């Protein structure tokens, strides 16, 4: 799934421990849920100050998936 | 991996040059001699060496370019880039058929992409280099649109004698509005709200304020 690759690529570029990045995709009828796991020390790097980075990632992911007409949700698991 | 070539009168000479230029001690350099002095009397032919550097720091422009290339590659969007580097800034102009998709509604996607590129480029760097992304002159066009909006709203405020609150905007966009109306004798602007996205209010200056300097706009 190319959206998963896309997300994986962005997250790996942001974190210090790219090998620890894991993404689970839960595909529903109308929405796709991306469950993201990163190293404990990297959680702040993907969320950012008041969630700025997480928000930017969601925005870009939404744009990447827009053509399919689906909604996405990105859950960062701590 | 970066490969650099150096020349010297002798091999030792070339290595010394490389060492000085790169700031790395000569015994730590990985070197290959590519043109040796063949004859004893061939003083005209310098010795050429190649130096292999694997852990050299990538330039910010290279990092920005490879991050964006890789990113668009994963979703199969074709882009090319033109990068201009200044002391503290990197201008990246993206060229693509999918410009609309990359810009997004009111530039939201482009802003998000710019934020992430900034973080990736400046990761583990001491000196922050601001990355500005642009596509199809979007920044200029957006600035122009915002200026037009500012004049229109100012006219409305003057006509209705009531202040107007604009939609939430990022610092760059708010600045355009403030700048457009800063010399207007009748209306003033200020930012309201918290966080990155604030709203600009355009309001009537009080007559008594004409003689005094207007209070500074908060937030920006």
Interface residues (C-beta under 8 A of the other chain):
Chain A: X2 X3 X5 X6 X9 X10 X13 X14 X50 X52 X53 X55 X56 X57 X59 X60 X63 X64 X66
Chain B: X67 X70 X71 X74 X75 X76 X101 X102 X104 X108 X109 X111 X112 X113 X115 X116 X119 X120 X123 X195 X196
